[in-house]
Amino acid sequence: GKHFIESFIVRCYGVLEARSDARDRWHTAQRHFVKALKHLESNANALYLLGMAALELGKPGEAVNLLNKSLFLDPDFKAPYVNLGVAYLRLKLFEEAIYISEACLERHPSSPQCQYHIGIASCQLALLIEARSRGGAVLPASERELYDELRKRTASSMAEARQSEEGMKRKPAPGSCRLPEAPWLETDQQMLEAMAVNGLRPRQQGYAQDPVNTLREIRLSPTAGWKVFGWRT
């Protein structure tokens, strides 16, 4: 019982630090979460909070490891699913981002963050297929069909994210000085516009490779994704 109580108290200190305005708040919070995990190594909340600290400190690979461990111990907690999607996007693991987001939606259907992550990942996968096509590859019919499905999914998932109650709250008002947030970023609109146009080369043999500057690339920010802060202690 003592270890449960000590772990809980240290986690509370860590959450208070993480929610403060201090510049180094996540470094300080991380130290508390490490201590909490030492008191109780199988605590899903401590693993989740450590994963969030890793994500905030620019270590998405470490975040994936910690958040997956948390999810294994507590598969009903929504926040690790959502933030795993963020980490996978930042690692450019787009299929994994879609997989974990779909898993979240099965348990938590009202998760616009996951729809958003599916939309981004679908667009990026479609752009990878485009790059192969424009680079001279002759795509099989199945890959062209997949490309069309990814384009459609980008549009439908982004629309669901934007039309959700949480998405509408993030929409900046006209003339507002408020900084745009997902799913209303400039890159989000660029992805939607890119997927509105079929970017594949016509199906034919022996055409020359396109110049590099014709490739459609939409780079994701290092801070890509729509996070959820589940402050569970």
Salt bridges, closest charged atoms under 4 A:
GLU6 OE2 - LYS2 NZ 3.97
GLU6 OE1 - HIS39 ND1 3.14
GLU56 OE2 - LYS227 NZ 2.43
ASP74 OD2 - ARG232 NH2 2.83
ASP76 OD1 - ARG107 NH1 2.37
GLU102 OE2 - ARG153 NH1 2.77
GLU130 OE2 - ARG216 NH2 2.38
GLU143 OE2 - ARG132 NH1 2.55
ASP148 OD1 - ARG151 NH1 3.56
GLU165 OE2 - LYS169 NZ 3.73
GLU181 OE2 - ARG170 NH1 3.97
GLU181 OE1 - ARG178 NH2 2.95
ASP210 OD1 - ARG201 NH1 2.50
GLU217 OE2 - ARG219 NE 3.33
